[in-house]
Amino acid sequence: MIRVLHFADLVNHGDFIDTVVRYADPARFAMSLCVRTPRSNIQAPEWLLQGKAIVLGGTSRARVPQATLQLAGLLRKHRIDLLHTHHFDQALIGAMAVRLAGRTRLVIGRHYSDSLYRIPPGPKRNALLRLEHWANAGARAIVAPSLMIEELLLRQGVPGSRIFRVPYPVTPDRYCLPDDDELGRLRTAEGIEGFAIGTFARLHEEKGHRHLLEAAAALMDGLPKLHFYLVGDGPERVGLADQINRLGLTHRVRALGWRQDGLSLMAAMDAVVQPTLQEAFSSAMVEAMWLGKPLVMSDVSGARDLIEHRRTGWIVPPGDPVALAAAIRELAHDPDAARAVGRLASRHVRDHLRLERIIPMYERVYESASA
């Protein structure tokens, strides 16, 4: 029996951590979870609601020393064989904790793409890259969700034998959605009209909303039924509202805010556009494809792993409003062809990311790291 402790800030029902914890073979793997906060920002997993996760005292970086000591104590107390960390801070805390604990081996989930390289060159970026290199050096395995991240790790000098490319699995129970009549009522209630394009992301500079709004402005005259809906919240909310006003888009672009019913809203859209500037493996991309929505996606990490351009979606260069506008114009001019692309995308992602395919890949990571 291999004892695996997952370490994350938070977990939602149906995300990749919850899915691995629930579906890994219980005869071979004893799965447990440690989080730095008990909250979930969308929907808490049932086992988290039942108090079956270990909770540390918050996500502040000021608490990193305390979290490291707490985590090392948990590794020793429960005789954990593998610590699987998720994201940057957790990898650093985990790398320190396994050194203190002595017997536990480290598995790092590399759930960010080139975000460190988007920091301007200078002491901050250099320090973060050195910390990342130090954590990676102590890992028995690093899980990369996409080919782009695998190639980045290789360029950073991580041995290929320690890199495992495993995309995020999808659980069908996440997609218990309203029927067509209910979706129609949702559109009416939310004032969703015309050919509706949804964008589902935190309102942050790295998600590329400003480029989408520039593309929307270029499409207004030729596509009078086109409407855009921004689902999410974040630090760019005020700036994006100003840009919408400045571009004269108030009658065609609406911000719907942060929503727990995001999947239902996505199902109510005619198409999805994700103009993000960096990702590890976009959950919104997977969700849109699973739901059969025509999808325009920036060429970021994970996009080419799933999307074949113009066959299962549209891939455009990041930060390119002209290319965004061209792709949106193409699918909006021929909705029937766009829906056919969405149907093919749905079949592809349901096969490629099915549990029966992905869970054994995680299990092989754990077997290799514990050998």
KOLTORGU-666051 format. One record per residue: residue in one letter; x, y, z of N, C-alpha, C in turn. Coordinates in steps of 0.1 Angstrom, whole numbers, padded with zeros to 4 digits, always signed. Layout:
REM KOLTORGU-666051
aXYZXYZXYZ/...
REM end
This chain:
REM KOLTORGU-666051
m+0008-0012+0000+0000+0000+0000+0009+0013+0000/i+0007+0021-0009+0014+0034-0010+0006+0045-0004/r+0011+0052+0006+0003+0063+0013+0007+0076+0006/v-0003+0082+0000-0001+0095-0007-0009+0106-0001/l-0002+0117+0003-0008+0129+0008-0008+0140-0002/h-0019+0145-0007-0020+0156-0016-0020+0169-0007/f-0013+0179-0012-0012+0192-0005-0015+0203-0015/a-0026+0211-0011-0031+0222-0020-0036+0233-0011/d-0039+0244-0018-0045+0255-0010-0060+0252-0008/l-0067+0248-0019-0081+0244-0018-0084+0234-0029/v-0096+0228-0027-0100+0217-0036-0115+0219-0039/n-0119+0217-0052-0133+0218-0056-0138+0204-0060/h-0151+0202-0059-0157+0190-0064-0154+0188-0079/g-0149+0177-0082-0147+0173-0097-0134+0179-0102/d-0126+0186-0095-0113+0191-0100-0103+0179-0100/f-0091+0181-0106-0082+0170-0108-0078+0163-0095/i-0076+0172-0084-0072+0166-0072-0083+0157-0066/d-0095+0163-0065-0106+0155-0060-0108+0142-0068/t-0106+0143-0081-0109+0131-0089-0098+0120-0086/v-0086+0124-0085-0075+0114-0082-0077+0108-0069/v-0080+0116-0059-0082+0111-0045-0094+0101-0045/r-0105+0104-0053-0116+0096-0052-0115+0083-0060/y-0107+0083-0071-0108+0072-0081-0095+0064-0082/a-0084+0068-0075-0072+0059-0075-0076+0046-0068/d-0070+0035-0072-0073+0022-0067-0070+0021-0052/p-0081+0019-0044-0079+0019-0029-0072+0007-0024/a-0071-0003-0032-0064-0015-0028-0049-0013-0029/r-0044-0003-0036-0030+0000-0038-0025+0013-0033/f-0035+0023-0031-0031+0036-0027-0040+0041-0016/a-0034+0046-0005-0042+0052+0005-0041+0067+0003/m-0051+0073-0001-0051+0088-0005-0056+0096+0007/s-0049+0107+0009-0054+0117+0019-0051+0131+0014/l-0056+0141+0021-0055+0155+0016-0052+0164+0027/c-0043+0173+0025-0040+0185+0034-0042+0197+0026/v-0050+0207+0031-0052+0219+0024-0049+0231+0034/r-0046+0242+0028-0043+0254+0036-0055+0262+0040/t-0066+0259+0034-0079+0266+0038-0090+0256+0036/p-0100+0256+0044-0111+0247+0043-0122+0251+0032/r-0120+0263+0027-0130+0268+0017-0128+0262+0003/s-0139+0261-0005-0138+0258-0019-0144+0270-0026/n-0138+0275-0037-0144+0287-0044-0155+0284-0053/i-0158+0271-0056-0169+0267-0065-0178+0258-0057/q-0174+0245-0055-0182+0235-0048-0173+0226-0040/a-0175+0225-0027-0167+0216-0019-0169+0202-0022/p-0159+0193-0022-0161+0179-0023-0168+0174-0011/e-0175+0163-0013-0183+0157-0001-0174+0154+0010/w-0162+0148+0007-0153+0143+0018-0147+0155+0025/l-0146+0166+0019-0141+0178+0025-0152+0184+0035/l-0164+0184+0030-0175+0188+0039-0176+0179+0051/q-0173+0167+0050-0174+0157+0061-0161+0158+0070/g-0152+0168+0068-0141+0170+0076-0130+0159+0075/k-0129+0153+0063-0119+0142+0061-0106+0147+0056/a-0104+0160+0055-0091+0166+0051-0085+0173+0062/i-0071+0173+0062-0063+0180+0072-0062+0195+0068/v-0065+0204+0077-0065+0218+0073-0054+0225+0081/l-0046+0232+0074-0035+0241+0080-0041+0255+0082/g-0033+0264+0087-0038+0277+0091-0037+0288+0082/g-0041+0287+0069-0042+0298+0060-0031+0298+0049/t-0033+0307+0040-0025+0307+0028-0014+0318+0027/s-0013+0326+0038-0004+0337+0038+0010+0332+0037/r+0019+0339+0029+0033+0335+0028+0040+0337+0041/a+0035+0346+0050+0041+0347+0063+0040+0335+0071/r+0030+0326+0068+0028+0313+0075+0036+0302+0069/v+0044+0304+0060+0052+0293+0053+0060+0285+0063/p+0068+0292+0072+0076+0284+0081+0067+0275+0090/q+0056+0280+0095+0047+0272+0104+0041+0261+0095/a+0036+0264+0083+0030+0254+0075+0040+0242+0072/t+0053+0246+0070+0063+0236+0067+0065+0227+0079/l+0066+0232+0091+0067+0224+0103+0055+0215+0105/q+0043+0221+0103+0031+0213+0105+0031+0202+0095/l+0034+0205+0082+0033+0194+0072+0044+0183+0075/a+0056+0187+0079+0066+0177+0082+0061+0168+0093/g+0055+0174+0103+0049+0166+0114+0039+0156+0109/l+0030+0160+0100+0020+0151+0094+0026+0140+0086/l+0037+0143+0079+0043+0132+0071+0049+0122+0080/r+0055+0126+0091+0061+0116+0101+0049+0109+0108/k+0039+0116+0113+0029+0110+0121+0021+0099+0113/h+0018+0102+0100+0010+0093+0092+0019+0084+0083/r+0032+0085+0085+0041+0076+0077+0038+0077+0062/i+0037+0089+0057+0034+0092+0043+0045+0088+0034/d+0042+0080+0024+0053+0076+0014+0055+0087+0004/l+0045+0093-0001+0046+0103-0012+0038+0115-0008/l+0044+0127-0010+0037+0140-0008+0035+0145-0023/h+0023+0147-0027+0020+0152-0040+0015+0167-0038/t+0024+0176-0042+0021+0190-0040+0015+0196-0053/h+0007+0207-0051+0000+0213-0062+0002+0228-0062/h+0009+0233-0072+0012+0247-0074+0025+0251-0068/f+0029+0264-0070+0043+0268-0067+0046+0269-0052/d+0038+0276-0045+0041+0278-0030+0041+0264-0023/q+0031+0256-0027+0030+0243-0021+0042+0234-0024/a+0047+0235-0036+0059+0228-0039+0071+0232-0031/l+0072+0245-0028+0083+0249-0019+0082+0244-0005/i+0069+0246+0000+0067+0241+0014+0069+0226+0014/g+0064+0219+0004+0065+0204+0004+0080+0200+0003/a+0088+0207-0005+0102+0203-0006+0109+0205+0007/m+0106+0215+0015+0112+0217+0028+0107+0207+0038/a+0094+0204+0037+0088+0194+0047+0093+0180+0045/v+0095+0176+0032+0100+0162+0031+0115+0161+0035/r+0122+0172+0034+0136+0171+0039+0136+0170+0054/l+0127+0177+0061+0126+0176+0075+0120+0162+0080/a+0111+0157+0072+0104+0145+0076+0113+0133+0074/g+0122+0133+0064+0132+0123+0063+0129+0111+0054/r+0117+0106+0054+0114+0093+0046+0105+0096+0034/t+0097+0106+0035+0087+0109+0024+0093+0114+0011/r+0088+0109+0000+0093+0113-0013+0083+0123-0019/l+0089+0132-0027+0081+0144-0032+0077+0142-0047/v+0064+0145-0049+0059+0145-0063+0053+0159-0065/i+0057+0166-0075+0053+0180-0077+0043+0180-0089/g+0032+0187-0087+0022+0189-0098+0025+0203-0103/r+0030+0204-0116+0034+0217-0122+0022+0223-0129/h+0014+0230-0121+0001+0235-0126+0001+0250-0130/y+0013+0254-0135+0014+0267-0141+0023+0266-0153/s+0022+0275-0163+0030+0273-0175+0042+0282-0174/d+0043+0293-0182+0055+0301-0182+0052+0314-0174/s+0044+0314-0164+0041+0326-0157+0053+0332-0150/l+0063+0325-0146+0075+0330-0140+0082+0339-0150/y+0082+0334-0163+0089+0341-0173+0082+0354-0178/r+0070+0356-0174+0062+0368-0177+0065+0379-0167/i+0072+0376-0156+0077+0386-0147+0089+0393-0153/p+0090+0406-0153+0101+0413-0159+0114+0408-0154/p+0124+0407-0163+0137+0402-0158+0143+0410-0147/g+0149+0404-0137+0154+0411-0126+0155+0402-0114/p+0158+0407-0102+0160+0399-0090+0148+0390-0086/k+0136+0396-0088+0124+0388-0083+0123+0375-0092/r+0124+0377-0105+0122+0365-0114+0133+0355-0111/n+0146+0360-0110+0157+0352-0108+0156+0344-0095/a+0151+0350-0084+0149+0344-0071+0138+0333-0072/l+0127+0336-0079+0116+0326-0080+0121+0314-0089/l+0128+0316-0099+0133+0305-0107+0143+0297-0100/r+0152+0303-0091+0161+0295-0083+0154+0287-0073/l+0143+0292-0067+0135+0284-0058+0128+0273-0065/e+0123+0275-0076+0116+0265-0084+0127+0254-0087/h+0138+0257-0092+0149+0248-0095+0152+0239-0083/w+0153+0246-0071+0156+0239-0059+0146+0228-0055/a+0133+0232-0056+0122+0223-0053+0122+0212-0063/n+0124+0215-0076+0123+0204-0086+0135+0194-0084/a+0146+0199-0079+0157+0190-0077+0154+0180-0067/g+0146+0183-0057+0142+0173-0047+0131+0164-0050/a+0125+0165-0062+0113+0158-0065+0117+0145-0072/r+0110+0134-0068+0112+0121-0075+0104+0121-0088/a+0093+0129-0089+0085+0130-0101+0079+0143-0102/i+0078+0149-0114+0071+0161-0117+0060+0158-0127/v+0048+0161-0124+0036+0159-0133+0033+0171-0141/a+0035+0170-0154+0032+0181-0163+0019+0178-0170/p+0009+0187-0170-0004+0184-0176-0004+0186-0191/s+0007+0191-0197+0007+0194-0212+0021+0192-0217/l+0021+0191-0231+0034+0190-0237+0042+0202-0236/m+0036+0214-0236+0043+0227-0235+0051+0227-0221/i+0045+0223-0211+0051+0223-0198+0062+0213-0197/e+0060+0201-0203+0070+0191-0203+0083+0197-0210/e+0081+0203-0221+0092+0209-0229+0099+0220-0221/l+0091+0228-0214+0097+0238-0205+0106+0233-0194/l+0101+0222-0188+0109+0216-0177+0122+0210-0183/l+0121+0204-0195+0133+0198-0201+0143+0209-0204/r+0138+0221-0208+0147+0232-0211+0154+0237-0198/q+0146+0236-0187+0152+0240-0174+0161+0230-0168/g+0163+0219-0175+0173+0209-0170+0168+0198-0162/v+0155+0196-0161+0149+0185-0154+0150+0173-0162/p+0156+0162-0156+0157+0149-0164+0144+0144-0169/g+0144+0140-0182+0131+0135-0187+0126+0123-0180/s+0134+0115-0173+0129+0103-0166+0121+0107-0154/r+0122+0120-0149+0114+0124-0138+0102+0132-0142/i+0099+0134-0155+0088+0142-0159+0077+0132-0164/f+0065+0133-0160+0054+0125-0164+0043+0134-0169/r+0039+0133-0182+0029+0141-0188+0015+0134-0186/v+0007+0141-0177-0006+0135-0174-0016+0146-0175/p-0026+0146-0184-0036+0157-0184-0046+0155-0173/y-0054+0165-0170-0063+0164-0160-0075+0155-0164/p-0079+0146-0155-0091+0138-0159-0104+0145-0157/v-0114+0140-0163-0127+0147-0163-0137+0136-0157/t-0145+0141-0147-0155+0132-0141-0169+0136-0147/p-0176+0127-0153-0189+0130-0159-0199+0136-0149/d-0198+0133-0136-0208+0137-0127-0207+0153-0125/r-0197+0159-0130-0196+0174-0129-0207+0180-0139/y-0211+0172-0149-0219+0178-0160-0234+0174-0159/c-0239+0175-0147-0254+0173-0145-0260+0186-0147/l-0263+0190-0160-0267+0203-0163-0282+0204-0166/p-0288+0217-0166-0302+0219-0169-0305+0214-0183/d-0317+0210-0186-0321+0206-0199-0323+0219-0208/d-0327+0217-0220-0328+0228-0230-0338+0239-0225/d-0350+0234-0220-0360+0244-0215-0354+0252-0204/e-0347+0246-0194-0342+0253-0183-0331+0262-0188/l-0323+0258-0197-0312+0267-0203-0319+0279-0210/g-0330+0277-0216-0337+0288-0222-0342+0298-0212/r-0347+0293-0201-0351+0302-0190-0339+0309-0184/l-0328+0302-0183-0316+0309-0178-0312+0320-0187/r-0312+0318-0200-0308+0329-0209-0318+0341-0207/t-0330+0338-0206-0340+0349-0204-0338+0356-0191/a-0335+0348-0180-0333+0354-0167-0321+0363-0166/e-0310+0359-0174-0298+0366-0173-0297+0376-0184/g-0307+0377-0193-0307+0387-0204-0296+0383-0215/i-0294+0370-0216-0285+0365-0227-0292+0365-0240/e-0287+0372-0250-0294+0373-0263-0285+0371-0274/g-0291+0370-0286-0284+0369-0299-0275+0357-0299/f-0264+0358-0307-0253+0348-0307-0244+0350-0296/a-0245+0343-0285-0239+0346-0272-0225+0339-0271/i-0215+0347-0269-0202+0342-0267-0198+0344-0252/g-0194+0334-0245-0190+0335-0231-0175+0333-0230/t-0170+0341-0220-0156+0339-0215-0156+0337-0201/f-0149+0326-0196-0150+0321-0183-0136+0321-0176/a-0133+0332-0168-0120+0333-0163-0120+0344-0152/r-0110+0343-0143-0108+0354-0134-0104+0366-0141/l-0110+0378-0137-0107+0390-0144-0093+0395-0139/h-0083+0390-0147-0069+0393-0144-0062+0396-0157/e-0051+0404-0156-0044+0407-0168-0040+0395-0177/e-0036+0384-0170-0030+0373-0177-0041+0365-0184/k-0054+0368-0182-0065+0361-0189-0068+0367-0202/g-0063+0379-0205-0064+0384-0219-0077+0391-0223/h-0085+0394-0213-0098+0400-0216-0097+0413-0224/r-0087+0421-0222-0086+0434-0229-0084+0431-0244/h-0077+0420-0248-0076+0417-0262-0089+0413-0268/l-0097+0405-0260-0110+0401-0265-0119+0413-0267/l-0119+0423-0258-0127+0435-0260-0123+0443-0273/e-0110+0443-0276-0106+0449-0288-0111+0442-0300/a-0111+0428-0299-0117+0420-0310-0132+0423-0311/a-0138+0424-0300-0153+0426-0300-0156+0439-0307/a-0148+0449-0304-0151+0463-0311-0149+0462-0326/a-0140+0453-0331-0138+0452-0345-0149+0444-0352/l-0158+0437-0344-0168+0428-0349-0182+0435-0349/m-0184+0446-0342-0197+0451-0339-0205+0454-0352/d-0199+0461-0362-0207+0465-0374-0211+0453-0382/g-0203+0443-0384-0206+0432-0393-0214+0421-0387/l-0215+0421-0374-0223+0410-0367-0232+0416-0357/p-0243+0421-0361-0252+0428-0351-0258+0419-0341/k-0258+0406-0343-0264+0397-0332-0254+0392-0323/l-0242+0396-0324-0231+0391-0316-0231+0398-0302/h-0231+0390-0291-0231+0395-0278-0220+0387-0270/f-0213+0394-0261-0202+0388-0253-0206+0389-0238/y-0203+0378-0231-0205+0378-0216-0193+0373-0209/l-0188+0381-0200-0176+0379-0192-0181+0373-0178/v-0177+0360-0176-0181+0354-0163-0168+0353-0155/g-0168+0359-0143-0157+0359-0134-0155+0372-0127/d-0146+0373-0118-0143+0385-0111-0128+0386-0108/g-0124+0398-0104-0109+0399-0101-0105+0413-0102/p-0092+0415-0101-0086+0429-0100-0088+0437-0113/e-0091+0431-0124-0093+0439-0137-0107+0444-0139/r-0116+0441-0129-0130+0444-0131-0133+0458-0135/v-0127+0468-0127-0129+0482-0130-0123+0486-0143/g-0111+0482-0145-0104+0485-0158-0111+0480-0170/l-0117+0468-0169-0124+0463-0181-0137+0470-0183/a-0144+0474-0172-0156+0482-0173-0153+0495-0180/d-0142+0501-0177-0138+0514-0183-0136+0512-0198/q-0129+0500-0201-0126+0498-0215-0139+0495-0223/i-0148+0488-0217-0161+0485-0224-0168+0499-0227/n-0168+0508-0218-0174+0521-0220-0166+0529-0231/r-0153+0528-0230-0145+0536-0240-0147+0531-0254/l-0149+0518-0256-0150+0512-0269-0165+0512-0274/g-0174+0517-0266-0188+0518-0269-0194+0504-0270/l-0191+0495-0261-0195+0482-0261-0206+0478-0251/t-0211+0488-0244-0220+0486-0233-0233+0478-0237/h-0237+0480-0249-0249+0473-0254-0246+0459-0259/r-0233+0455-0260-0230+0442-0266-0221+0433-0257/v-0215+0439-0246-0207+0432-0237-0212+0434-0223/r-0214+0423-0216-0218+0423-0202-0209+0415-0193/a-0206+0420-0181-0199+0413-0171-0209+0406-0161/l-0209+0393-0160-0219+0386-0152-0213+0383-0138/g-0200+0386-0135-0195+0384-0122-0191+0370-0120/w-0187+0367-0107-0183+0354-0103-0196+0346-0101/r-0196+0334-0107-0208+0326-0106-0205+0311-0102/q-0212+0306-0093-0211+0292-0090-0218+0283-0100/d-0227+0288-0108-0234+0281-0118-0227+0283-0132/g-0214+0285-0131-0206+0288-0144-0208+0277-0155/l-0209+0264-0151-0211+0254-0161-0225+0256-0168/s-0235+0259-0160-0248+0261-0166-0248+0273-0176/l-0241+0284-0171-0240+0295-0180-0232+0292-0193/m-0222+0284-0192-0214+0280-0203-0223+0271-0213/a-0231+0263-0207-0240+0255-0215-0251+0263-0223/a-0254+0275-0217-0264+0284-0223-0258+0293-0234/m-0245+0293-0236-0238+0301-0246-0238+0294-0259/d-0236+0301-0270-0235+0296-0283-0221+0292-0287/a-0211+0299-0280-0197+0296-0283-0189+0301-0271/v-0177+0296-0269-0168+0301-0258-0155+0306-0264/v-0150+0317-0259-0137+0322-0263-0129+0324-0251/q-0117+0319-0251-0107+0320-0240-0095+0327-0245/p-0093+0340-0242-0082+0347-0248-0070+0348-0239/t-0068+0338-0230-0058+0338-0220-0044+0339-0225/l-0035+0345-0217-0022+0347-0221-0012+0336-0215/q-0017+0329-0205-0009+0318-0200-0019+0309-0192/e-0016+0296-0193-0024+0285-0186-0014+0273-0184/a-0019+0264-0176-0012+0251-0175-0020+0241-0183/f-0033+0240-0180-0041+0232-0188-0055+0237-0185/s-0061+0245-0193-0073+0253-0190-0085+0244-0187/s-0091+0246-0175-0103+0239-0172-0114+0244-0181/a-0115+0257-0183-0126+0262-0192-0125+0256-0206/m-0113+0254-0211-0112+0248-0224-0118+0234-0224/v-0115+0226-0214-0120+0212-0213-0135+0212-0211/e-0140+0221-0203-0154+0222-0201-0162+0226-0213/a-0157+0236-0221-0163+0240-0233-0164+0228-0243/m-0153+0221-0244-0152+0210-0254-0161+0199-0250/w-0161+0196-0237-0170+0185-0232-0184+0188-0235/l-0188+0201-0233-0202+0205-0235-0205+0207-0250/g-0195+0205-0259-0198+0206-0273-0199+0220-0278/k-0193+0230-0271-0194+0244-0275-0182+0247-0285/p-0185+0254-0296-0175+0259-0305-0165+0268-0296/l-0152+0265-0297-0143+0271-0288-0131+0278-0296/v-0129+0290-0292-0117+0297-0297-0107+0298-0285/m-0095+0293-0286-0086+0292-0275-0072+0298-0279/s-0066+0306-0270-0053+0310-0272-0043+0298-0273/d-0032+0300-0280-0022+0290-0281-0013+0290-0269/v-0019+0285-0258-0011+0284-0246-0010+0270-0242/s-0004+0267-0231-0001+0253-0226-0014+0245-0226/g-0014+0234-0232-0026+0225-0232-0035+0226-0244/a-0034+0237-0251-0044+0239-0262-0041+0229-0273/r-0028+0228-0277-0025+0219-0288-0026+0204-0284/d-0026+0201-0271-0028+0188-0267-0042+0183-0270/l-0052+0192-0270-0066+0188-0272-0072+0193-0285/i-0068+0205-0290-0075+0211-0301-0067+0209-0314/e-0074+0205-0324-0069+0205-0338-0076+0217-0345/h-0068+0226-0349-0073+0239-0355-0083+0236-0366/r-0095+0243-0364-0106+0242-0373-0113+0229-0374/r-0108+0219-0366-0115+0206-0366-0122+0204-0352/t-0115+0206-0341-0121+0205-0328-0121+0218-0321/g-0118+0229-0328-0118+0242-0322-0109+0252-0330/w-0107+0264-0325-0099+0273-0332-0087+0277-0322/i-0075+0277-0327-0064+0282-0319-0058+0295-0325/v-0056+0305-0316-0051+0318-0321-0039+0322-0312/p-0030+0330-0318-0019+0335-0310-0023+0343-0297/p-0017+0341-0286-0020+0349-0274-0018+0364-0277/g-0027+0372-0271-0025+0386-0272-0027+0392-0286/d-0035+0386-0295-0037+0390-0308-0052+0392-0311/p-0057+0405-0309-0071+0407-0311-0075+0406-0326/v-0066+0408-0335-0070+0406-0349-0073+0391-0352/a-0065+0382-0347-0067+0368-0349-0079+0363-0341/l-0081+0369-0329-0094+0366-0322-0106+0369-0330/a-0106+0382-0335-0117+0386-0343-0120+0377-0355/a-0109+0373-0362-0111+0365-0374-0117+0352-0371/a-0113+0345-0360-0118+0332-0356-0133+0334-0351/i-0136+0344-0344-0150+0346-0339-0159+0349-0351/r-0154+0357-0361-0161+0360-0373-0164+0347-0381/e-0155+0338-0382-0156+0326-0389-0167+0317-0383/l-0167+0315-0370-0177+0306-0364-0191+0313-0364/a-0191+0326-0362-0204+0333-0361-0211+0333-0375/h-0203+0334-0386-0209+0334-0399-0215+0321-0403/d-0210+0310-0397-0216+0297-0401-0218+0289-0388/p-0229+0292-0381-0232+0285-0368-0233+0270-0369/d-0239+0265-0380-0240+0251-0382-0227+0244-0383/a-0218+0249-0390-0204+0243-0391-0197+0245-0377/a-0199+0256-0370-0193+0257-0357-0198+0247-0347/r-0211+0244-0348-0217+0234-0339-0211+0220-0342/a-0209+0218-0355-0203+0205-0359-0189+0203-0353/v-0181+0214-0353-0168+0214-0346-0169+0211-0332/g-0180+0217-0325-0182+0215-0311-0185+0201-0308/r-0193+0194-0317-0197+0180-0314-0185+0171-0316/l-0176+0174-0325-0164+0166-0327-0155+0168-0315/a-0154+0181-0310-0146+0183-0298-0151+0176-0286/s-0164+0175-0285-0169+0168-0273-0165+0153-0274/r-0167+0147-0285-0163+0133-0286-0148+0131-0283/h-0140+0140-0288-0125+0139-0286-0122+0140-0272/v-0127+0150-0265-0122+0152-0251-0128+0141-0242/r-0140+0136-0245-0146+0125-0236-0138+0113-0238/d-0131+0111-0249-0123+0099-0251-0109+0101-0245/h-0103+0113-0247-0089+0116-0244-0088+0118-0229/l-0098+0123-0222-0096+0126-0207-0105+0117-0199/r-0110+0106-0204-0118+0097-0196-0111+0092-0184/l-0118+0089-0173-0112+0085-0161-0104+0072-0163/e-0109+0063-0171-0103+0050-0173-0089+0051-0179/r-0087+0062-0186-0074+0064-0192-0064+0072-0183/i-0069+0082-0176-0060+0091-0169-0056+0086-0155/i-0066+0080-0148-0062+0076-0134-0051+0066-0134/p-0050+0056-0143-0038+0047-0143-0025+0055-0146/m-0026+0066-0153-0014+0074-0155-0009+0080-0142/y-0018+0085-0134-0014+0090-0121-0008+0078-0112/e-0015+0067-0113-0010+0056-0105+0004+0051-0109/r+0007+0052-0122+0021+0049-0126+0031+0059-0121/v+0027+0072-0120+0036+0082-0114+0039+0078-0099/y+0029+0074-0092+0031+0071-0078+0040+0058-0076/e+0037+0048-0085+0045+0036-0084+0060+0039-0087/s+0062+0047-0097+0076+0051-0101+0083+0059-0090/a+0076+0069-0084+0082+0077-0074+0085+0070-0061/s+0078+0059-0058+0080+0052-0046+0089+0040-0047/a+0093+0037-0060+0102+0026-0062+0116+0028-0056/
REM end
